[in-house]
């Protein structure tokens, strides 16, 4: 039996630095709600400041879930996030209260509202095997392997598309099913889209750019350097999502002397603005008129 979708949820999307977290806290307090993170970088431990997670003070004002609960040594998937959300929505102590989802990861919202298939989790050993093999043998060789293991998906890919080839091999190795099969069904909506209030924050570009610059300057003075130093001490694979967080590479280059403080801050701000632009474009193209557009 499929569980009924949760009614009357609040969804708050928008680019980085658009003011989502402040609005989510306000609405959670006003609606006897609780907050669920919908940002794929804020799930990782260690990087509270760098990923602009809510402060400890804010977390004391309303219950916050799925923040900093994943080791930076892991790669967290949309499917795992959806599973974790489902567990929260089923908690007896939260029944009848309003979940407030907030974050800038569009795919999370798509999955939440039933617009994505629930993709399988890939064991770390399987993921490592195929990524190492790709690094050692290259995309053409692995494409030949994929043609034998999964000719249907291979026919849709180029032999040079290393990322998708690796993903296809991981999926069929871990599950015995083609990625095409996993992509067929539409996911089950956890949230009732008709009763939900869906909001996108759309600040003016000049305002957003200034917020991004001001925020990163504050991050630099408020613990970002210490967090990156702690992350680097873990000696993680450079391909892991947490290691790719904006600011990590730039601050690491500052530590090594490759960049000055001013250069590291400037490059981080530029990268953040570019990321905000991609987010804004995605929301514009993917979310319909049932989403309220609010200029904060």
C-alpha positions in Angstrom: 0.0 0.0 0.0 1.4 3.4 -1.0 1.3 6.0 1.9 -0.8 9.1 1.3 1.1 12.2 0.4 1.6 14.7 3.2 -0.8 17.7 2.9 -0.2 21.4 3.6 3.6 21.3 3.5 5.6 24.5 2.7 8.3 24.4 0.1 10.8 27.2 -0.1 13.2 27.2 -3.0 15.6 29.7 -4.5 19.2 30.4 -5.3 22.0 30.5 -2.7 21.9 33.7 -0.5 18.3 34.5 -1.5 17.1 34.5 2.1 15.5 31.0 2.1 16.6 29.9 5.6 15.3 33.1 7.3 11.9 32.7 5.7 11.8 29.0 6.5 12.5 29.7 10.2 9.8 32.4 10.3 7.2 30.2 8.6 8.1 27.2 10.8 7.5 29.2 14.0 4.3 30.8 12.7 2.8 27.4 11.6 4.0 25.1 14.4 6.3 23.5 11.8 9.6 21.9 11.5 12.3 22.4 8.9 13.7 19.8 6.5 16.8 20.6 4.5 16.5 20.4 0.7 20.1 21.5 -0.1 22.5 18.8 -1.3 25.6 20.5 0.2 24.2 21.3 3.6 23.7 17.6 4.4 27.5 17.2 5.0 29.2 17.4 8.3 32.2 19.7 9.0 31.1 22.4 6.5 28.5 24.3 8.5 29.8 27.8 7.7 31.1 27.1 4.1 27.7 25.7 3.0 25.7 28.4 4.9 23.8 26.0 7.1 21.5 27.5 9.7 23.2 28.7 12.9 23.0 26.8 16.2 20.9 29.7 17.5 18.4 29.2 14.6 18.3 25.5 15.1 17.2 26.1 18.7 14.2 28.2 17.6 12.6 25.4 15.5 13.5 21.7 14.8 15.8 21.2 11.9 16.3 17.9 10.1 18.8 16.5 7.6 21.5 19.1 8.2 25.1 18.0 8.6 24.1 14.3 9.1 26.3 12.8 6.4 30.0 12.2 6.5 32.0 14.2 3.9 33.6 10.9 3.0 30.3 9.8 1.5 28.4 10.7 -1.6 24.7 11.3 -0.7 22.1 10.7 -3.4 18.7 12.1 -4.1 17.2 8.7 -3.5 18.8 8.5 0.0 17.5 12.0 0.8 14.0 11.0 -0.3 14.2 7.9 2.0 15.4 10.0 4.9 12.5 12.5 4.3 10.0 9.7 4.3 11.3 8.5 7.7 10.9 12.0 9.1 7.3 12.4 7.7 6.3 9.1 9.4 7.5 10.1 12.9 4.7 10.0 15.4 6.0 13.0 17.3 5.7 15.1 14.1 2.4 14.0 12.8 -0.1 16.9 12.3 2.6 19.5 12.2 3.7 21.4 9.1 6.9 20.4 7.3 8.8 23.3 5.9 11.3 22.2 3.2 14.0 24.7 2.3 17.0 24.6 0.0 18.3 25.2 -3.5 18.5 21.7 -4.9 15.9 21.5 -7.6 16.1 17.7 -8.0 15.1 17.2 -4.4 11.9 19.1 -5.0 11.2 17.2 -8.2 11.6 13.9 -6.3 9.5 15.2 -3.3 6.6 16.0 -5.7 6.9 12.7 -7.6 8.6 13.9 -10.7 11.6 11.6 -10.5 12.2 7.9 -10.3 13.7 6.7 -7.0 17.2 5.7 -8.2 19.0 2.9 -6.4 21.7 3.5 -3.9 25.1 2.3 -5.1 27.4 0.5 -2.6 30.7 2.4 -2.1 32.7 -0.6 -3.2 30.9 -0.8 -6.5 31.2 2.9 -7.1 34.9 2.9 -6.3 35.5 -0.1 -8.5 34.1 1.4 -11.6 35.5 4.9 -11.0 38.9 3.5 -10.5 38.5 1.3 -13.6 37.5 4.4 -15.6 40.6 6.2 -14.4 42.8 3.4 -15.3 41.3 2.2 -18.6 39.4 5.2 -20.0 35.9 5.7 -21.4 36.3 3.8 -24.7 37.3 0.5 -22.9 34.5 0.9 -20.4 32.0 1.7 -23.1 32.9 -1.7 -24.7 32.1 -3.3 -21.4 28.9 -1.5 -21.1 27.8 -2.6 -24.7 28.1 -6.2 -23.5 26.5 -5.7 -20.0 23.7 -3.2 -21.0 23.5 -2.7 -24.8 20.2 -0.7 -24.4 21.7 2.1 -22.4 25.0 2.0 -24.3 23.1 2.8 -27.5 22.0 6.1 -25.9 25.6 7.2 -24.9 28.7 8.4 -26.6 31.9 6.4 -26.0 33.5 9.6 -24.6 30.8 10.2 -22.0 32.8 8.9 -19.1 30.5 10.1 -16.3 27.3 8.5 -17.7 29.1 5.3 -18.7 30.4 4.9 -15.2 27.0 5.6 -13.8 25.3 3.0 -16.1 27.9 0.4 -15.1 27.5 1.1 -11.4 23.7 0.7 -11.6 23.6 -2.6 -13.6 26.4 -4.0 -11.4 24.7 -3.1 -8.2 21.1 -4.0 -9.1 21.2 -6.3 -12.1 18.8 -3.9 -13.9 19.5 -1.4 -16.6 19.5 2.3 -15.8 16.8 2.6 -18.4 14.6 0.4 -16.3 15.2 2.5 -13.2 14.3 5.6 -15.2 10.9 4.4 -16.4 8.6 4.6 -13.4 7.5 8.0 -12.0 8.3 8.4 -8.4 5.7 8.4 -5.6 5.0 11.9 -4.4 5.7 12.3 -0.6 4.1 15.8 -0.6 0.6 16.6 -1.9 1.4 19.3 -4.5 -2.2 20.7 -4.6 -2.3 21.6 -0.9 1.3 22.6 -0.5 2.4 26.2 -0.6 5.3 26.4 -3.0 7.6 29.5 -3.0 10.6 30.5 -5.0 12.6 33.5 -3.8 13.8 35.7 -6.7 15.8 38.6 -5.4 17.0 41.3 -7.8 20.4 40.3 -9.4 22.3 43.3 -7.9 20.9 42.6 -4.5 21.7 38.9 -4.7 25.3 39.6 -5.9 25.9 41.9 -2.9 24.4 39.4 -0.5 26.8 36.7 -1.9 29.8 39.0 -1.5 28.8 40.1 2.0 28.1 36.5 3.1 31.4 35.0 1.9 33.3 37.8 3.6 31.5 37.0 6.8 32.2 33.2 6.3 35.9 34.0 5.9 35.9 35.6 9.4 33.5 33.2 11.0 35.1 29.7 10.7 35.3 28.8 7.0 39.1 28.6 7.2 39.0 26.2 10.1 36.4 24.0 8.5 38.3 23.7 5.2 41.5 22.9 7.2 39.5 20.1 9.1 38.2 18.8 5.8 41.6 18.7 4.1 43.0 16.7 7.1 40.6 13.9 6.2 42.5 13.5 2.8 39.3 12.7 0.9 38.9 11.8 -2.7 38.7 15.1 -4.7 35.6 13.8 -6.6 33.4 13.7 -3.5 30.7 16.3 -3.4 31.8 17.8 0.0 35.3 18.5 -1.4 33.7 20.3 -4.4 31.8 22.7 -2.2 32.3 26.3 -3.3 35.1 27.8 -1.2 36.9 24.6 -0.4 39.2 24.7 -3.4 39.8 28.4 -3.1 40.6 28.3 0.6 42.9 25.3 0.0 44.7 27.3 -2.6 45.1 30.2 -0.1 46.6 27.8 2.4 49.1 26.5 -0.1 50.1 30.1 -1.1 48.7 29.8 -4.6 46.1 32.6 -3.9 46.1 35.6 -1.7 43.2 36.2 0.7 41.7 38.7 -1.7 42.0 36.4 -4.6 40.5 33.4 -2.8 37.5 35.5 -1.6 37.0 37.0 -5.1 37.1 33.6 -6.9 34.7 32.1 -4.3 32.3 35.0 -4.8 32.5 34.6 -8.6 31.9 30.9 -8.3 28.9 31.4 -6.0 27.3 34.0 -8.3 27.7 31.6 -11.2 26.1 28.8 -9.2 23.2 31.1 -8.2 22.7 31.9 -11.9 22.5 28.2 -12.8 20.0 27.6 -9.9 17.8 30.6 -11.0 17.7 29.3 -14.6 16.8 25.8 -13.5 14.0 27.0 -11.3 12.7 29.2 -14.1 12.6 26.4 -16.6 11.5 23.5 -14.3 9.0 25.0 -11.9 5.6 26.0 -13.2 3.0 28.7 -12.3 1.9 26.8 -9.2 5.1 28.1 -7.6 4.8 31.6 -6.1 7.6 34.0 -7.1 8.5 36.3 -4.3 11.1 39.1 -4.4 12.5 39.4 -0.9 
